[in-house]
C-alpha cells in the first residue's frame, strides 16, 4: 500500500505546476479579458444618437442613427457612413469640448 500512496502523491506533485499555471493564466489573462469584453458590450448597447464615437480605424464621428447591429455615423458635414456597432472602440462624452475648440 505504501508504494501506491507514494505513486499517487508523485502524480499529484507532477500535475501541481500545470494546475498552478492554469490558475495564474485565468486570473492574469482570461478574467480581465472577459471583464473588458463585458464593458465593451455594455458600451455598445448604450450608444445613442448624438454620441461622439471613435471607430477601430481611428475615425471620429457623431452618431446620427442607431439600428440593431449598425449605426449611422457622420464623419464630416454631410458625409454619413454605416458602421457595425462592434467596431466602435470608444464613446466620448457629448458635452466634452476639446481644448482647441473655439466654442465656449
C-alpha positions in Angstrom: 0.0 0.0 0.0 2.8 2.4 0.6 4.0 2.2 -3.0 0.6 3.0 -4.3 0.3 6.0 -1.9 3.7 7.3 -3.0 2.8 6.8 -6.7 -0.4 8.8 -6.2 1.5 11.5 -4.4 4.1 11.7 -7.1 1.4 12.1 -9.8 -0.2 14.9 -7.8 3.1 16.6 -7.3 3.8 16.3 -11.1 0.5 17.9 -12.1 0.5 20.6 -9.5 2.6 23.1 -11.6 0.2 22.7 -14.5 -2.7 23.5 -12.3 -0.9 26.5 -10.8 -0.1 27.8 -14.3 -3.7 27.5 -15.4 -5.0 29.3 -12.3 -2.4 32.0 -12.9 -3.4 32.4 -16.5 -7.1 32.6 -15.5 -6.6 35.4 -13.1 -4.0 37.4 -15.1 -5.3 36.9 -18.7 -8.7 35.3 -19.1 -10.7 37.0 -16.3 -9.6 40.6 -17.2 -10.3 40.0 -20.9 -13.8 38.8 -20.1 -14.3 41.9 -18.0 -13.2 44.2 -20.8 -15.5 42.3 -23.3 -18.4 42.8 -20.9 -17.7 46.5 -20.5 -17.3 46.9 -24.3 -20.6 45.1 -24.9 -22.4 47.4 -22.4 -20.9 50.5 -24.0 -22.0 49.4 -27.5 -25.6 48.7 -26.2 -25.7 52.2 -24.7 -24.8 54.0 -28.0 -27.4 56.6 -28.8 -28.0 59.4 -31.3 -25.7 62.4 -30.7 -22.8 60.4 -29.1 -19.3 61.0 -30.4 -17.6 57.7 -31.2 -14.1 56.6 -32.1 -14.1 53.7 -34.5 -11.5 50.9 -34.7 -9.8 52.5 -37.7 -9.3 55.8 -35.8 -12.0 57.8 -37.4 -14.1 60.0 -35.1 -17.7 60.8 -35.8 -21.1 61.6 -34.5 -23.9 59.0 -34.3 -26.9 60.1 -36.3 -29.0 56.9 -36.3 -28.8 53.6 -34.3 -30.1 50.3 -35.5 -29.8 46.8 -34.1 -26.3 45.9 -35.2 -25.3 49.1 -37.1 -25.1 52.8 -36.6 -25.0 55.7 -39.0 -22.0 57.9 -38.2 -21.4 61.4 -39.6 -17.6 61.7 -40.1 -17.8 65.0 -41.9 -20.5 67.5 -42.6 -22.9 65.7 -44.9 -20.9 62.5 -45.0 -22.6 59.6 -43.3 -21.3 56.1 -43.1 -22.8 52.9 -41.8 -20.7 51.3 -39.2 -21.1 47.9 -37.5 -21.5 48.8 -33.8 -18.9 46.3 -32.6 -16.2 48.3 -34.4 -16.8 51.2 -32.1 -13.9 51.3 -29.6 -14.8 54.3 -27.6 -17.8 56.5 -26.9 -16.9 60.0 -25.9 -18.9 62.3 -23.8 -21.2 64.5 -25.9 -20.8 67.5 -23.6 -16.9 67.4 -23.6 -15.3 70.2 -25.6 -11.8 69.8 -26.8 -9.2 72.3 -25.6 -8.5 73.7 -29.1 -12.2 74.3 -29.9 -13.1 77.9 -30.1 -16.6 77.2 -28.9 -17.2 78.0 -25.2 
